[in-house]
Amino acid sequence: MTKTAVKTVGVVGAGRMGTPIIGHLVRRKFAVRVADVDASRADAVRKLGATWAGSAQSLAAECDAILVCVGFDSEVRELFAEGGPLRKARRGAIVAILSTIHPKTVQDLARQVEGAGIQVVDSTVCRGGEAADSGTLLSFVGGDAKTVKRLTPVLRAYSSDVVHTGGVGTAQVAKAANNLILWACLVADHEGLALAQRYGVDVEALRPALLMSSCANGPLEKWGTQTMAWAEDDMAIVAEMAAEAGIALPQAELNRQVCRALKPRRYKLDQYGR
């Protein structure tokens, strides 16, 4: 199996996170191939300096590393299905799953393609769209140390921090823990600011003060720029993991219900206080 440096990177999925990642890879002088089911994204991809691949299958055959940036567990599984495009990856290629999915899915897929010499890792990203735009994402990466070392220059193209979390699947566990705490903080921020507003406090003046206090948290710092668009999907994965592990996460389940109720709305300071 080849251990040469990664020179050609494929990206499957040119959505909100994939598109800026493509731009950062190009600026770092990687040869970038891109595939997406939405052909209307081709022009934007070409403007970034990447090559639009005819299909995910042709991309897989050309790349040393492939970043999977699709939305759901089922879409990742489809890419790896018997006869699926990523089964055509060249021997020695690294397939990094950036999508937030169940850790067991990543582990299952890694076992399925191991005999073909394809190295599967999970490389989840944190900090959101703004960090993707600026190239300051946090990448958790799960896989064997040699594969992670070989992939790290690719991850460094769009991440200011890269943390090796352990074996395959552990990056998904790290992302699940991150998401559990993230959504809990965002729900608490909404409720705390609503209470303050109802009692006549200027919440725009209060928020900077709270950021200097013991309740400081990331969502409060980014207040007004985050939604709960992915909260239900994230928390569904957490709930499934907790059930399989036989542990109760009562606050997480309550936050899941709140996120489900709030998901269709735009989130303003007066959401609870009007």
C-alpha positions, 0 to 999 in steps of 0.5 A: 500500500502506497504511503506517498504524500496526498496530492490530489483531493476529492470532495464529495458534497459542495454544500455550505461546508464543502464549498469553502473547504474546496477553496482552502484546499485549492489555495494550499495547492492541492489538485481538487476534484469535486462531485455533487448530485446538484450539477448547478454547483459546478460553476461555483466550484470551477471559479474556486479553481477546482475540477468538476468531476463527472461523477463521484465514481470518476473522482474516487478513481483519481484521488489520493484522499477523498473528503465526504461532506454529505448530510446524512448517514444514509447518503454516506452508506450509499456512497460505500454500498456494493458497486457504490462510487467509493468502492472504486477508490484507488488502493491506498486512498484515504476516505475521510468522512466529515459528515456527522453520523453514527460512529458505528456506521464509520466503523462498519464501512471501514471494515467493509473496504479494508480488504480493498486497501482503502483507509477510512477515517472519520474527520468531523468538523466543529465551529460552524460556517464562519470558521469554514469560511476563514479556514479555522475549523476544528477537525476531530479525526479518528483512525490509525496514527499513520493514516492520520499523519498522512491526512493531516496536511489536508485537514490543516488546509481548512482547520486551525486545530486538528485533534487525533481522537483515537481509532476509527469512529472516535471523531464521531463520538467527539462530535456527538459530545460537542453537539450535546453541549452546544445545543444545551448551551444554545437553549439555555442562552435563549431562556436566560436572555428571555428572562432578563428581557422580560424583567426589563434588562437590556440584553444587548448590554447584558450579553457582553457581561455574561461572556465575562462571567462563569456562564460564558459559552460559544453560542452566547458569543456567536449569538444571532448567527446560529440556528438549530437547523441541524439540532434534531439530527445531531441529537437523534444520533446522541439519543441512539448512542446513549440507548446503545450504551445503556445510559440515561441523558435526561437533559439531552433528551429535553433539549432535543424536544426544545430544539425540535420545537424551535427548529422552524423559527428564526432565533431572535432575542425576544423569542421567549419574551414577546 
